[in-house]
Amino acid sequence: MPDRIPVVDPEKCTGCATCEALCPDVFTVEEDGKSHVKDPAACEQCDCQAAIDSCPQGAISWSE
């Protein structure tokens, strides 16, 4: 497990799927219309910081 993992705040997420487009192995938009972290370990293979920075709602952050 990585030192820090991305977390999605469901209250802020609008389901725009920007994070999923940037890191499809980490994020997925589920049936509730919100993004969810499906594999935090996959951040080692993509740029999760770019997904965090690109979220228009600021719904993604790092958890230690």
PDBQT receptor file of N, H, CA, C and O in Angstrom, charges set to zero:
ATOM      1  N   MET A   1       0.853  -1.179   0.000  1.00  0.00    +0.000 N 
ATOM      2  CA  MET A   1       0.000   0.000   0.000  1.00  0.00    +0.000 C 
ATOM      3  C   MET A   1       0.897   1.240   0.000  1.00  0.00    +0.000 C 
ATOM      4  O   MET A   1       1.882   1.292   0.736  1.00  0.00    +0.000 OA
ATOM      5  N   PRO A   2       0.563   2.225  -0.814  1.00  0.00    +0.000 N 
ATOM      6  CA  PRO A   2       1.368   3.449  -0.866  1.00  0.00    +0.000 C 
ATOM      7  C   PRO A   2       1.289   4.224   0.456  1.00  0.00    +0.000 C 
ATOM      8  O   PRO A   2       0.394   4.001   1.271  1.00  0.00    +0.000 OA
ATOM      9  N   ASP A   3       2.248   5.141   0.648  1.00  0.00    +0.000 N 
ATOM     10  H   ASP A   3       2.975   5.323  -0.014  1.00  0.00    +0.000 HD
ATOM     11  CA  ASP A   3       2.278   5.955   1.863  1.00  0.00    +0.000 C 
ATOM     12  C   ASP A   3       1.040   6.829   1.989  1.00  0.00    +0.000 C 
ATOM     13  O   ASP A   3       0.535   7.054   3.089  1.00  0.00    +0.000 OA
ATOM     14  N   ARG A   4       0.567   7.308   0.878  1.00  0.00    +0.000 N 
ATOM     15  H   ARG A   4       0.977   7.125  -0.015  1.00  0.00    +0.000 HD
ATOM     16  CA  ARG A   4      -0.643   8.130   0.891  1.00  0.00    +0.000 C 
ATOM     17  C   ARG A   4      -1.549   7.666  -0.236  1.00  0.00    +0.000 C 
ATOM     18  O   ARG A   4      -1.094   7.214  -1.286  1.00  0.00    +0.000 OA
ATOM     19  N   ILE A   5      -2.827   7.790   0.014  1.00  0.00    +0.000 N 
ATOM     20  H   ILE A   5      -3.196   8.157   0.867  1.00  0.00    +0.000 HD
ATOM     21  CA  ILE A   5      -3.796   7.333  -0.970  1.00  0.00    +0.000 C 
ATOM     22  C   ILE A   5      -4.764   8.464  -1.277  1.00  0.00    +0.000 C 
ATOM     23  O   ILE A   5      -5.041   9.296  -0.413  1.00  0.00    +0.000 OA
ATOM     24  N   PRO A   6      -5.279   8.503  -2.500  1.00  0.00    +0.000 N 
ATOM     25  CA  PRO A   6      -6.257   9.534  -2.831  1.00  0.00    +0.000 C 
ATOM     26  C   PRO A   6      -7.612   9.181  -2.233  1.00  0.00    +0.000 C 
ATOM     27  O   PRO A   6      -7.989   8.011  -2.157  1.00  0.00    +0.000 OA
ATOM     28  N   VAL A   7      -8.324  10.196  -1.817  1.00  0.00    +0.000 N 
ATOM     29  H   VAL A   7      -8.018  11.146  -1.879  1.00  0.00    +0.000 HD
ATOM     30  CA  VAL A   7      -9.689  10.015  -1.324  1.00  0.00    +0.000 C 
ATOM     31  C   VAL A   7     -10.589  11.016  -2.042  1.00  0.00    +0.000 C 
ATOM     32  O   VAL A   7     -10.170  12.126  -2.370  1.00  0.00    +0.000 OA
ATOM     33  N   VAL A   8     -11.818  10.609  -2.277  1.00  0.00    +0.000 N 
ATOM     34  H   VAL A   8     -12.159   9.708  -2.011  1.00  0.00    +0.000 HD
ATOM     35  CA  VAL A   8     -12.798  11.458  -2.954  1.00  0.00    +0.000 C 
ATOM     36  C   VAL A   8     -13.860  11.869  -1.938  1.00  0.00    +0.000 C 
ATOM     37  O   VAL A   8     -14.434  11.027  -1.247  1.00  0.00    +0.000 OA
ATOM     38  N   ASP A   9     -14.110  13.161  -1.859  1.00  0.00    +0.000 N 
ATOM     39  H   ASP A   9     -13.643  13.844  -2.421  1.00  0.00    +0.000 HD
ATOM     40  CA  ASP A   9     -15.173  13.681  -0.998  1.00  0.00    +0.000 C 
ATOM     41  C   ASP A   9     -16.484  13.602  -1.781  1.00  0.00    +0.000 C 
ATOM     42  O   ASP A   9     -16.679  14.366  -2.726  1.00  0.00    +0.000 OA
ATOM     43  N   PRO A  10     -17.384  12.693  -1.404  1.00  0.00    +0.000 N 
ATOM     44  CA  PRO A  10     -18.621  12.518  -2.173  1.00  0.00    +0.000 C 
ATOM     45  C   PRO A  10     -19.550  13.739  -2.133  1.00  0.00    +0.000 C 
ATOM     46  O   PRO A  10     -20.403  13.904  -3.005  1.00  0.00    +0.000 OA
ATOM     47  N   GLU A  11     -19.379  14.576  -1.132  1.00  0.00    +0.000 N 
ATOM     48  H   GLU A  11     -18.686  14.442  -0.424  1.00  0.00    +0.000 HD
ATOM     49  CA  GLU A  11     -20.204  15.789  -1.044  1.00  0.00    +0.000 C 
ATOM     50  C   GLU A  11     -19.799  16.815  -2.115  1.00  0.00    +0.000 C 
ATOM     51  O   GLU A  11     -20.627  17.607  -2.565  1.00  0.00    +0.000 OA
ATOM     52  N   LYS A  12     -18.538  16.796  -2.513  1.00  0.00    +0.000 N 
ATOM     53  H   LYS A  12     -17.865  16.153  -2.147  1.00  0.00    +0.000 HD
ATOM     54  CA  LYS A  12     -18.034  17.743  -3.512  1.00  0.00    +0.000 C 
ATOM     55  C   LYS A  12     -18.058  17.183  -4.927  1.00  0.00    +0.000 C 
ATOM     56  O   LYS A  12     -18.184  17.941  -5.889  1.00  0.00    +0.000 OA
ATOM     57  N   CYS A  13     -17.938  15.863  -5.068  1.00  0.00    +0.000 N 
ATOM     58  H   CYS A  13     -17.835  15.247  -4.287  1.00  0.00    +0.000 HD
ATOM     59  CA  CYS A  13     -17.819  15.229  -6.386  1.00  0.00    +0.000 C 
ATOM     60  C   CYS A  13     -19.103  15.391  -7.192  1.00  0.00    +0.000 C 
ATOM     61  O   CYS A  13     -20.206  15.157  -6.698  1.00  0.00    +0.000 OA
ATOM     62  N   THR A  14     -18.926  15.801  -8.453  1.00  0.00    +0.000 N 
ATOM     63  H   THR A  14     -18.030  15.992  -8.854  1.00  0.00    +0.000 HD
ATOM     64  CA  THR A  14     -20.068  15.924  -9.366  1.00  0.00    +0.000 C 
ATOM     65  C   THR A  14     -20.062  14.824 -10.431  1.00  0.00    +0.000 C 
ATOM     66  O   THR A  14     -20.935  14.796 -11.298  1.00  0.00    +0.000 OA
ATOM     67  N   GLY A  15     -19.091  13.927 -10.368  1.00  0.00    +0.000 N 
ATOM     68  H   GLY A  15     -18.382  13.950  -9.663  1.00  0.00    +0.000 HD
ATOM     69  CA  GLY A  15     -19.042  12.817 -11.311  1.00  0.00    +0.000 C 
ATOM     70  C   GLY A  15     -18.605  13.209 -12.702  1.00  0.00    +0.000 C 
ATOM     71  O   GLY A  15     -19.014  12.579 -13.677  1.00  0.00    +0.000 OA
ATOM     72  N   CYS A  16     -17.783  14.236 -12.816  1.00  0.00    +0.000 N 
ATOM     73  H   CYS A  16     -17.451  14.748 -12.024  1.00  0.00    +0.000 HD
ATOM     74  CA  CYS A  16     -17.355  14.711 -14.140  1.00  0.00    +0.000 C 
ATOM     75  C   CYS A  16     -16.413  13.741 -14.847  1.00  0.00    +0.000 C 
ATOM     76  O   CYS A  16     -16.243  13.820 -16.064  1.00  0.00    +0.000 OA
ATOM     77  N   ALA A  17     -15.802  12.831 -14.099  1.00  0.00    +0.000 N 
ATOM     78  H   ALA A  17     -15.940  12.767 -13.111  1.00  0.00    +0.000 HD
ATOM     79  CA  ALA A  17     -14.925  11.770 -14.618  1.00  0.00    +0.000 C 
ATOM     80  C   ALA A  17     -13.568  12.254 -15.095  1.00  0.00    +0.000 C 
ATOM     81  O   ALA A  17     -12.873  11.516 -15.793  1.00  0.00    +0.000 OA
ATOM     82  N   THR A  18     -13.169  13.460 -14.745  1.00  0.00    +0.000 N 
ATOM     83  H   THR A  18     -13.733  14.059 -14.178  1.00  0.00    +0.000 HD
ATOM     84  CA  THR A  18     -11.831  13.924 -15.100  1.00  0.00    +0.000 C 
ATOM     85  C   THR A  18     -10.776  13.024 -14.474  1.00  0.00    +0.000 C 
ATOM     86  O   THR A  18      -9.800  12.659 -15.129  1.00  0.00    +0.000 OA
ATOM     87  N   CYS A  19     -10.966  12.669 -13.225  1.00  0.00    +0.000 N 
ATOM     88  H   CYS A  19     -11.759  12.966 -12.693  1.00  0.00    +0.000 HD
ATOM     89  CA  CYS A  19     -10.003  11.803 -12.537  1.00  0.00    +0.000 C 
ATOM     90  C   CYS A  19      -9.925  10.431 -13.209  1.00  0.00    +0.000 C 
ATOM     91  O   CYS A  19      -8.841   9.868 -13.365  1.00  0.00    +0.000 OA
ATOM     92  N   GLU A  20     -11.063   9.909 -13.599  1.00  0.00    +0.000 N 
ATOM     93  H   GLU A  20     -11.944  10.366 -13.472  1.00  0.00    +0.000 HD
ATOM     94  CA  GLU A  20     -11.104   8.607 -14.264  1.00  0.00    +0.000 C 
ATOM     95  C   GLU A  20     -10.393   8.661 -15.613  1.00  0.00    +0.000 C 
ATOM     96  O   GLU A  20      -9.726   7.701 -16.001  1.00  0.00    +0.000 OA
ATOM     97  N   ALA A  21     -10.529   9.773 -16.327  1.00  0.00    +0.000 N 
ATOM     98  H   ALA A  21     -11.070  10.553 -16.012  1.00  0.00    +0.000 HD
ATOM     99  CA  ALA A  21      -9.851   9.925 -17.612  1.00  0.00    +0.000 C 
ATOM    100  C   ALA A  21      -8.333   9.981 -17.432  1.00  0.00    +0.000 C 
ATOM    101  O   ALA A  21      -7.588   9.457 -18.260  1.00  0.00    +0.000 OA
ATOM    102  N   LEU A  22      -7.878  10.616 -16.349  1.00  0.00    +0.000 N 
ATOM    103  H   LEU A  22      -8.483  11.041 -15.676  1.00  0.00    +0.000 HD
ATOM    104  CA  LEU A  22      -6.444  10.752 -16.101  1.00  0.00    +0.000 C 
ATOM    105  C   LEU A  22      -5.836   9.512 -15.461  1.00  0.00    +0.000 C 
ATOM    106  O   LEU A  22      -4.696   9.160 -15.763  1.00  0.00    +0.000 OA
ATOM    107  N   CYS A  23      -6.565   8.855 -14.596  1.00  0.00    +0.000 N 
ATOM    108  H   CYS A  23      -7.491   9.141 -14.350  1.00  0.00    +0.000 HD
ATOM    109  CA  CYS A  23      -6.071   7.684 -13.862  1.00  0.00    +0.000 C 
ATOM    110  C   CYS A  23      -7.153   6.598 -13.813  1.00  0.00    +0.000 C 
ATOM    111  O   CYS A  23      -7.729   6.352 -12.753  1.00  0.00    +0.000 OA
ATOM    112  N   PRO A  24      -7.430   5.958 -14.930  1.00  0.00    +0.000 N 
ATOM    113  CA  PRO A  24      -8.517   4.979 -14.967  1.00  0.00    +0.000 C 
ATOM    114  C   PRO A  24      -8.283   3.743 -14.110  1.00  0.00    +0.000 C 
ATOM    115  O   PRO A  24      -9.239   3.048 -13.767  1.00  0.00    +0.000 OA
ATOM    116  N   ASP A  25      -7.033   3.452 -13.756  1.00  0.00    +0.000 N 
ATOM    117  H   ASP A  25      -6.256   4.016 -14.035  1.00  0.00    +0.000 HD
ATOM    118  CA  ASP A  25      -6.771   2.308 -12.892  1.00  0.00    +0.000 C 
ATOM    119  C   ASP A  25      -7.033   2.628 -11.423  1.00  0.00    +0.000 C 
ATOM    120  O   ASP A  25      -7.162   1.722 -10.599  1.00  0.00    +0.000 OA
ATOM    121  N   VAL A  26      -7.112   3.917 -11.099  1.00  0.00    +0.000 N 
ATOM    122  H   VAL A  26      -7.007   4.653 -11.769  1.00  0.00    +0.000 HD
ATOM    123  CA  VAL A  26      -7.311   4.346  -9.710  1.00  0.00    +0.000 C 
ATOM    124  C   VAL A  26      -8.755   4.744  -9.444  1.00  0.00    +0.000 C 
ATOM    125  O   VAL A  26      -9.338   4.344  -8.436  1.00  0.00    +0.000 OA
ATOM    126  N   PHE A  27      -9.337   5.537 -10.351  1.00  0.00    +0.000 N 
ATOM    127  H   PHE A  27      -8.864   5.863 -11.170  1.00  0.00    +0.000 HD
ATOM    128  CA  PHE A  27     -10.669   6.105 -10.126  1.00  0.00    +0.000 C 
ATOM    129  C   PHE A  27     -11.711   5.496 -11.053  1.00  0.00    +0.000 C 
ATOM    130  O   PHE A  27     -11.408   5.101 -12.179  1.00  0.00    +0.000 OA
ATOM    131  N   THR A  28     -12.929   5.428 -10.565  1.00  0.00    +0.000 N 
ATOM    132  H   THR A  28     -13.175   5.748  -9.650  1.00  0.00    +0.000 HD
ATOM    133  CA  THR A  28     -14.053   5.002 -11.383  1.00  0.00    +0.000 C 
ATOM    134  C   THR A  28     -15.301   5.765 -10.940  1.00  0.00    +0.000 C 
ATOM    135  O   THR A  28     -15.509   5.984  -9.747  1.00  0.00    +0.000 OA
ATOM    136  N   VAL A  29     -16.117   6.163 -11.894  1.00  0.00    +0.000 N 
ATOM    137  H   VAL A  29     -15.947   5.986 -12.863  1.00  0.00    +0.000 HD
ATOM    138  CA  VAL A  29     -17.405   6.775 -11.580  1.00  0.00    +0.000 C 
ATOM    139  C   VAL A  29     -18.407   5.630 -11.517  1.00  0.00    +0.000 C 
ATOM    140  O   VAL A  29     -18.606   4.905 -12.491  1.00  0.00    +0.000 OA
ATOM    141  N   GLU A  30     -19.026   5.484 -10.363  1.00  0.00    +0.000 N 
ATOM    142  H   GLU A  30     -18.864   6.073  -9.572  1.00  0.00    +0.000 HD
ATOM    143  CA  GLU A  30     -19.926   4.355 -10.140  1.00  0.00    +0.000 C 
ATOM    144  C   GLU A  30     -21.386   4.738 -10.363  1.00  0.00    +0.000 C 
ATOM    145  O   GLU A  30     -21.686   5.870 -10.743  1.00  0.00    +0.000 OA
ATOM    146  N   GLU A  31     -22.273   3.807 -10.130  1.00  0.00    +0.000 N 
ATOM    147  H   GLU A  31     -22.029   2.888  -9.821  1.00  0.00    +0.000 HD
ATOM    148  CA  GLU A  31     -23.698   3.997 -10.398  1.00  0.00    +0.000 C 
ATOM    149  C   GLU A  31     -24.307   5.162  -9.637  1.00  0.00    +0.000 C 
ATOM    150  O   GLU A  31     -25.330   5.705 -10.053  1.00  0.00    +0.000 OA
ATOM    151  N   ASP A  32     -23.687   5.555  -8.522  1.00  0.00    +0.000 N 
ATOM    152  H   ASP A  32     -22.855   5.114  -8.185  1.00  0.00    +0.000 HD
ATOM    153  CA  ASP A  32     -24.208   6.688  -7.754  1.00  0.00    +0.000 C 
ATOM    154  C   ASP A  32     -23.847   8.031  -8.384  1.00  0.00    +0.000 C 
ATOM    155  O   ASP A  32     -24.237   9.084  -7.880  1.00  0.00    +0.000 OA
ATOM    156  N   GLY A  33     -23.095   7.989  -9.498  1.00  0.00    +0.000 N 
ATOM    157  H   GLY A  33     -22.778   7.134  -9.907  1.00  0.00    +0.000 HD
ATOM    158  CA  GLY A  33     -22.710   9.211 -10.194  1.00  0.00    +0.000 C 
ATOM    159  C   GLY A  33     -21.522   9.914  -9.582  1.00  0.00    +0.000 C 
ATOM    160  O   GLY A  33     -21.213  11.046  -9.954  1.00  0.00    +0.000 OA
ATOM    161  N   LYS A  34     -20.850   9.263  -8.650  1.00  0.00    +0.000 N 
ATOM    162  H   LYS A  34     -21.101   8.344  -8.348  1.00  0.00    +0.000 HD
ATOM    163  CA  LYS A  34     -19.701   9.841  -7.958  1.00  0.00    +0.000 C 
ATOM    164  C   LYS A  34     -18.454   9.028  -8.272  1.00  0.00    +0.000 C 
ATOM    165  O   LYS A  34     -18.525   7.834  -8.566  1.00  0.00    +0.000 OA
ATOM    166  N   SER A  35     -17.311   9.702  -8.204  1.00  0.00    +0.000 N 
ATOM    167  H   SER A  35     -17.253  10.672  -7.966  1.00  0.00    +0.000 HD
ATOM    168  CA  SER A  35     -16.048   9.013  -8.383  1.00  0.00    +0.000 C 
ATOM    169  C   SER A  35     -15.683   8.275  -7.096  1.00  0.00    +0.000 C 
ATOM    170  O   SER A  35     -15.972   8.733  -5.990  1.00  0.00    +0.000 OA
ATOM    171  N   HIS A  36     -15.044   7.128  -7.272  1.00  0.00    +0.000 N 
ATOM    172  H   HIS A  36     -14.809   6.756  -8.170  1.00  0.00    +0.000 HD
ATOM    173  CA  HIS A  36     -14.580   6.311  -6.151  1.00  0.00    +0.000 C 
ATOM    174  C   HIS A  36     -13.175   5.829  -6.458  1.00  0.00    +0.000 C 
ATOM    175  O   HIS A  36     -12.815   5.645  -7.621  1.00  0.00    +0.000 OA
ATOM    176  N   VAL A  37     -12.388   5.624  -5.422  1.00  0.00    +0.000 N 
ATOM    177  H   VAL A  37     -12.681   5.773  -4.477  1.00  0.00    +0.000 HD
ATOM    178  CA  VAL A  37     -11.046   5.064  -5.580  1.00  0.00    +0.000 C 
ATOM    179  C   VAL A  37     -11.201   3.553  -5.619  1.00  0.00    +0.000 C 
ATOM    180  O   VAL A  37     -11.673   2.945  -4.658  1.00  0.00    +0.000 OA
ATOM    181  N   LYS A  38     -10.801   2.945  -6.738  1.00  0.00    +0.000 N 
ATOM    182  H   LYS A  38     -10.418   3.439  -7.519  1.00  0.00    +0.000 HD
ATOM    183  CA  LYS A  38     -10.939   1.498  -6.853  1.00  0.00    +0.000 C 
ATOM    184  C   LYS A  38      -9.630   0.764  -6.568  1.00  0.00    +0.000 C 
ATOM    185  O   LYS A  38      -9.650  -0.399  -6.164  1.00  0.00    +0.000 OA
ATOM    186  N   ASP A  39      -8.490   1.432  -6.775  1.00  0.00    +0.000 N 
ATOM    187  H   ASP A  39      -8.473   2.376  -7.103  1.00  0.00    +0.000 HD
ATOM    188  CA  ASP A  39      -7.200   0.795  -6.510  1.00  0.00    +0.000 C 
ATOM    189  C   ASP A  39      -6.159   1.854  -6.177  1.00  0.00    +0.000 C 
ATOM    190  O   ASP A  39      -5.479   2.347  -7.077  1.00  0.00    +0.000 OA
ATOM    191  N   PRO A  40      -6.019   2.216  -4.905  1.00  0.00    +0.000 N 
ATOM    192  CA  PRO A  40      -5.067   3.261  -4.538  1.00  0.00    +0.000 C 
ATOM    193  C   PRO A  40      -3.622   2.907  -4.857  1.00  0.00    +0.000 C 
ATOM    194  O   PRO A  40      -2.803   3.802  -5.065  1.00  0.00    +0.000 OA
ATOM    195  N   ALA A  41      -3.297   1.630  -4.900  1.00  0.00    +0.000 N 
ATOM    196  H   ALA A  41      -3.963   0.903  -4.731  1.00  0.00    +0.000 HD
ATOM    197  CA  ALA A  41      -1.924   1.216  -5.211  1.00  0.00    +0.000 C 
ATOM    198  C   ALA A  41      -1.554   1.536  -6.654  1.00  0.00    +0.000 C 
ATOM    199  O   ALA A  41      -0.370   1.617  -6.983  1.00  0.00    +0.000 OA
ATOM    200  N   ALA A  42      -2.538   1.717  -7.510  1.00  0.00    +0.000 N 
ATOM    201  H   ALA A  42      -3.499   1.651  -7.243  1.00  0.00    +0.000 HD
ATOM    202  CA  ALA A  42      -2.277   2.003  -8.921  1.00  0.00    +0.000 C 
ATOM    203  C   ALA A  42      -1.741   3.420  -9.137  1.00  0.00    +0.000 C 
ATOM    204  O   ALA A  42      -1.320   3.749 -10.246  1.00  0.00    +0.000 OA
ATOM    205  N   CYS A  43      -1.747   4.257  -8.107  1.00  0.00    +0.000 N 
ATOM    206  H   CYS A  43      -2.088   3.989  -7.207  1.00  0.00    +0.000 HD
ATOM    207  CA  CYS A  43      -1.177   5.609  -8.231  1.00  0.00    +0.000 C 
ATOM    208  C   CYS A  43       0.294   5.555  -8.640  1.00  0.00    +0.000 C 
ATOM    209  O   CYS A  43       0.830   6.516  -9.191  1.00  0.00    +0.000 OA
ATOM    210  N   GLU A  44       0.928   4.438  -8.366  1.00  0.00    +0.000 N 
ATOM    211  H   GLU A  44       0.493   3.658  -7.918  1.00  0.00    +0.000 HD
ATOM    212  CA  GLU A  44       2.331   4.299  -8.749  1.00  0.00    +0.000 C 
ATOM    213  C   GLU A  44       2.491   4.219 -10.270  1.00  0.00    +0.000 C 
ATOM    214  O   GLU A  44       3.595   4.387 -10.789  1.00  0.00    +0.000 OA
ATOM    215  N   GLN A  45       1.390   3.962 -10.984  1.00  0.00    +0.000 N 
ATOM    216  H   GLN A  45       0.493   3.826 -10.563  1.00  0.00    +0.000 HD
ATOM    217  CA  GLN A  45       1.454   3.811 -12.436  1.00  0.00    +0.000 C 
ATOM    218  C   GLN A  45       0.833   4.975 -13.192  1.00  0.00    +0.000 C 
ATOM    219  O   GLN A  45       0.837   4.975 -14.423  1.00  0.00    +0.000 OA
ATOM    220  N   CYS A  46       0.306   5.956 -12.493  1.00  0.00    +0.000 N 
ATOM    221  H   CYS A  46       0.302   5.956 -11.493  1.00  0.00    +0.000 HD
ATOM    222  CA  CYS A  46      -0.248   7.139 -13.151  1.00  0.00    +0.000 C 
ATOM    223  C   CYS A  46       0.053   8.360 -12.290  1.00  0.00    +0.000 C 
ATOM    224  O   CYS A  46       0.722   8.245 -11.263  1.00  0.00    +0.000 OA
ATOM    225  N   ASP A  47      -0.427   9.507 -12.695  1.00  0.00    +0.000 N 
ATOM    226  H   ASP A  47      -0.971   9.600 -13.529  1.00  0.00    +0.000 HD
ATOM    227  CA  ASP A  47      -0.151  10.748 -11.970  1.00  0.00    +0.000 C 
ATOM    228  C   ASP A  47      -1.392  11.174 -11.195  1.00  0.00    +0.000 C 
ATOM    229  O   ASP A  47      -2.176  11.999 -11.664  1.00  0.00    +0.000 OA
ATOM    230  N   CYS A  48      -1.561  10.610 -10.015  1.00  0.00    +0.000 N 
ATOM    231  H   CYS A  48      -0.924   9.940  -9.633  1.00  0.00    +0.000 HD
ATOM    232  CA  CYS A  48      -2.727  10.944  -9.194  1.00  0.00    +0.000 C 
ATOM    233  C   CYS A  48      -2.726  12.416  -8.798  1.00  0.00    +0.000 C 
ATOM    234  O   CYS A  48      -3.790  13.003  -8.604  1.00  0.00    +0.000 OA
ATOM    235  N   GLN A  49      -1.553  13.016  -8.677  1.00  0.00    +0.000 N 
ATOM    236  H   GLN A  49      -0.688  12.540  -8.834  1.00  0.00    +0.000 HD
ATOM    237  CA  GLN A  49      -1.513  14.436  -8.336  1.00  0.00    +0.000 C 
ATOM    238  C   GLN A  49      -2.160  15.257  -9.443  1.00  0.00    +0.000 C 
ATOM    239  O   GLN A  49      -2.827  16.254  -9.164  1.00  0.00    +0.000 OA
ATOM    240  N   ALA A  50      -1.972  14.853 -10.690  1.00  0.00    +0.000 N 
ATOM    241  H   ALA A  50      -1.430  14.044 -10.917  1.00  0.00    +0.000 HD
ATOM    242  CA  ALA A  50      -2.625  15.552 -11.810  1.00  0.00    +0.000 C 
ATOM    243  C   ALA A  50      -4.136  15.421 -11.703  1.00  0.00    +0.000 C 
ATOM    244  O   ALA A  50      -4.859  16.375 -11.990  1.00  0.00    +0.000 OA
ATOM    245  N   ALA A  51      -4.623  14.258 -11.296  1.00  0.00    +0.000 N 
ATOM    246  H   ALA A  51      -4.036  13.483 -11.062  1.00  0.00    +0.000 HD
ATOM    247  CA  ALA A  51      -6.060  14.075 -11.116  1.00  0.00    +0.000 C 
ATOM    248  C   ALA A  51      -6.575  14.965  -9.985  1.00  0.00    +0.000 C 
ATOM    249  O   ALA A  51      -7.642  15.569 -10.104  1.00  0.00    +0.000 OA
ATOM    250  N   ILE A  52      -5.829  15.046  -8.905  1.00  0.00    +0.000 N 
ATOM    251  H   ILE A  52      -4.963  14.555  -8.809  1.00  0.00    +0.000 HD
ATOM    252  CA  ILE A  52      -6.207  15.913  -7.781  1.00  0.00    +0.000 C 
ATOM    253  C   ILE A  52      -6.241  17.365  -8.231  1.00  0.00    +0.000 C 
ATOM    254  O   ILE A  52      -7.198  18.088  -7.954  1.00  0.00    +0.000 OA
ATOM    255  N   ASP A  53      -5.199  17.784  -8.923  1.00  0.00    +0.000 N 
ATOM    256  H   ASP A  53      -4.422  17.197  -9.148  1.00  0.00    +0.000 HD
ATOM    257  CA  ASP A  53      -5.104  19.175  -9.375  1.00  0.00    +0.000 C 
ATOM    258  C   ASP A  53      -6.154  19.517 -10.430  1.00  0.00    +0.000 C 
ATOM    259  O   ASP A  53      -6.560  20.673 -10.544  1.00  0.00    +0.000 OA
ATOM    260  N   SER A  54      -6.596  18.527 -11.198  1.00  0.00    +0.000 N 
ATOM    261  H   SER A  54      -6.266  17.588 -11.106  1.00  0.00    +0.000 HD
ATOM    262  CA  SER A  54      -7.536  18.769 -12.293  1.00  0.00    +0.000 C 
ATOM    263  C   SER A  54      -8.996  18.685 -11.883  1.00  0.00    +0.000 C 
ATOM    264  O   SER A  54      -9.874  19.049 -12.665  1.00  0.00    +0.000 OA
ATOM    265  N   CYS A  55      -9.271  18.218 -10.692  1.00  0.00    +0.000 N 
ATOM    266  H   CYS A  55      -8.558  17.922 -10.056  1.00  0.00    +0.000 HD
ATOM    267  CA  CYS A  55     -10.666  18.086 -10.255  1.00  0.00    +0.000 C 
ATOM    268  C   CYS A  55     -11.287  19.477 -10.132  1.00  0.00    +0.000 C 
ATOM    269  O   CYS A  55     -10.837  20.283  -9.318  1.00  0.00    +0.000 OA
ATOM    270  N   PRO A  56     -12.319  19.766 -10.934  1.00  0.00    +0.000 N 
ATOM    271  CA  PRO A  56     -12.895  21.110 -10.911  1.00  0.00    +0.000 C 
ATOM    272  C   PRO A  56     -13.607  21.450  -9.599  1.00  0.00    +0.000 C 
ATOM    273  O   PRO A  56     -13.818  22.625  -9.296  1.00  0.00    +0.000 OA
ATOM    274  N   GLN A  57     -13.970  20.449  -8.836  1.00  0.00    +0.000 N 
ATOM    275  H   GLN A  57     -13.799  19.496  -9.082  1.00  0.00    +0.000 HD
ATOM    276  CA  GLN A  57     -14.668  20.682  -7.572  1.00  0.00    +0.000 C 
ATOM    277  C   GLN A  57     -13.742  20.594  -6.361  1.00  0.00    +0.000 C 
ATOM    278  O   GLN A  57     -14.168  20.852  -5.235  1.00  0.00    +0.000 OA
ATOM    279  N   GLY A  58     -12.479  20.231  -6.584  1.00  0.00    +0.000 N 
ATOM    280  H   GLY A  58     -12.133  20.021  -7.499  1.00  0.00    +0.000 HD
ATOM    281  CA  GLY A  58     -11.561  20.063  -5.459  1.00  0.00    +0.000 C 
ATOM    282  C   GLY A  58     -11.997  18.922  -4.550  1.00  0.00    +0.000 C 
ATOM    283  O   GLY A  58     -11.824  18.985  -3.333  1.00  0.00    +0.000 OA
ATOM    284  N   ALA A  59     -12.567  17.876  -5.153  1.00  0.00    +0.000 N 
ATOM    285  H   ALA A  59     -12.708  17.825  -6.142  1.00  0.00    +0.000 HD
ATOM    286  CA  ALA A  59     -13.128  16.777  -4.381  1.00  0.00    +0.000 C 
ATOM    287  C   ALA A  59     -12.131  15.685  -4.025  1.00  0.00    +0.000 C 
ATOM    288  O   ALA A  59     -12.463  14.783  -3.255  1.00  0.00    +0.000 OA
ATOM    289  N   ILE A  60     -10.916  15.744  -4.567  1.00  0.00    +0.000 N 
ATOM    290  H   ILE A  60     -10.647  16.477  -5.192  1.00  0.00    +0.000 HD
ATOM    291  CA  ILE A  60      -9.938  14.692  -4.327  1.00  0.00    +0.000 C 
ATOM    292  C   ILE A  60      -8.777  15.276  -3.529  1.00  0.00    +0.000 C 
ATOM    293  O   ILE A  60      -8.314  16.387  -3.790  1.00  0.00    +0.000 OA
ATOM    294  N   SER A  61      -8.326  14.510  -2.564  1.00  0.00    +0.000 N 
ATOM    295  H   SER A  61      -8.702  13.608  -2.352  1.00  0.00    +0.000 HD
ATOM    296  CA  SER A  61      -7.167  14.925  -1.763  1.00  0.00    +0.000 C 
ATOM    297  C   SER A  61      -6.371  13.683  -1.374  1.00  0.00    +0.000 C 
ATOM    298  O   SER A  61      -6.788  12.556  -1.642  1.00  0.00    +0.000 OA
ATOM    299  N   TRP A  62      -5.238  13.900  -0.749  1.00  0.00    +0.000 N 
ATOM    300  H   TRP A  62      -4.900  14.816  -0.531  1.00  0.00    +0.000 HD
ATOM    301  CA  TRP A  62      -4.416  12.798  -0.257  1.00  0.00    +0.000 C 
ATOM    302  C   TRP A  62      -4.780  12.478   1.183  1.00  0.00    +0.000 C 
ATOM    303  O   TRP A  62      -5.046  13.379   1.979  1.00  0.00    +0.000 OA
ATOM    304  N   SER A  63      -4.792  11.217   1.508  1.00  0.00    +0.000 N 
ATOM    305  H   SER A  63      -4.576  10.485   0.861  1.00  0.00    +0.000 HD
ATOM    306  CA  SER A  63      -4.937  10.759   2.874  1.00  0.00    +0.000 C 
ATOM    307  C   SER A  63      -3.633  10.080   3.248  1.00  0.00    +0.000 C 
ATOM    308  O   SER A  63      -3.108   9.273   2.482  1.00  0.00    +0.000 OA
ATOM    309  N   GLU A  64      -3.121  10.394   4.387  1.00  0.00    +0.000 N 
ATOM    310  H   GLU A  64      -3.548  11.050   5.010  1.00  0.00    +0.000 HD
ATOM    311  CA  GLU A  64      -1.856   9.800   4.849  1.00  0.00    +0.000 C 
ATOM    312  C   GLU A  64      -2.112   8.446   5.483  1.00  0.00    +0.000 C 
ATOM    313  O   GLU A  64      -1.175   7.787   5.933  1.00  0.00    +0.000 OA
TER     314      GLU A  64
